């Protein structure tokens, strides 16, 4: 992405970001992200998407791995991943600005077939998150998509076409094989993604690894190996992190106490829940909720 593309895209994101945080736009599946302060740990679940930074810097932690990206770089999440995000450069005068484009796996699969792009279903599993460079071709497509925010009458017709072009650029880029694996039926990535959907739907229930592996057509040993290769964690670790994220949402939205929330998300021990919650979020549940509520009031 050249300087001109980056400057214009930053202006558009800033124009259509009236508040802090993630804001949806008139283009389905496209969000503007604007943050004016460096923040601490922000645990969340990244869904399959392309994130293009045009101003500021961000760090994403997946277990012990750090993914840092900055202007003219993109981050792609290929499966739903519980991560910790941290804006490390951003201010009121020069906010962190990012455009997020949700990836439609069905459209990706159709494009792979129509473009006759080769896909190797037997390729080794790759990590479900990666950082790449935004070249001028990809940057041009992203910029033209963002320009539609100033021409809402053109969105219905042109946005799907431009999104397909962006997908094509990604598929032809440095991580094309990994992106193709996301959408290809029968690939290891697609099978792990299917298992993740089951884990998310039944996050408050005990995991039966044998049944989960069978559900996606893999042996137990192969399932464990590929799951960790994609997510950097075991299925049990994934479920734990997802449970804790859901618990935090419940306590904040419904003002539930820690003990009742613990049992609701599948914990048998409230004390174990509090310990693991503190390790993930940096503070025990009650103190964390007090801090979050004070921040929302401020």
PEJO-V747876 format. One record per backbone hydrogen bond with DSSP energy under -1.0 kcal/mol. CO is the residue of the C=O (numbers start at 0). NH is the residue of the N-H. Records with the same first field share a line. If there is no record, write none. Layout:
CO=NH, NH
This chain:
1=5
2=6
3=7
4=8
5=9
6=10
7=11
8=12
9=13
10=14
11=15
20=33
22=31
26=29
28=101
29=24
30=99
31=22
32=97
33=20
34=95
41=84
43=82
45=80
47=102
48=76
49=100
50=74
51=98
52=71
54=96
56=87, 88
57=68
58=85
59=66
60=83
61=64
64=61
66=59
68=57
69=72
71=133
72=52
73=131
74=50
75=129
76=48
80=45
82=43
83=60
84=41
85=58
86=38
88=56
93=90
95=34
96=53, 54
97=32
98=51
99=30
100=49
103=107
104=108
105=109
106=110
107=111
108=112
109=113
110=114
111=116
119=122
127=77
129=75
131=73
134=138
135=139
136=140
137=141
138=142
139=143
140=144
141=145
142=146
145=148
146=149
147=150
150=153
153=157
154=158
157=161
158=162
159=163
160=164
161=165
162=166
163=167
164=168
165=169
166=170
167=171
169=172
172=175
174=178
175=179
176=180
179=183
183=186
186=190
187=191
188=192
189=193
190=194
191=195
192=196
193=197
194=198
195=199
196=200
197=201
201=204
207=211
208=212
209=213
210=214
211=215
212=217
213=216
218=222
219=223
220=224
221=225
222=226
223=227
224=228
225=229
226=230
227=231
229=127
233=237
234=238
235=239
236=240
237=241
238=242
239=243
240=244
241=245
242=246
243=247
244=248
245=249
246=250
247=251
248=252
249=253
256=260
257=261
258=262
259=263
260=264
261=266
268=272
269=273
270=274
271=275
272=276
273=277
274=278
275=279
276=280
277=281
283=287
284=288
285=289
286=290
287=291
288=292
289=293
290=294
291=295
292=296
293=297
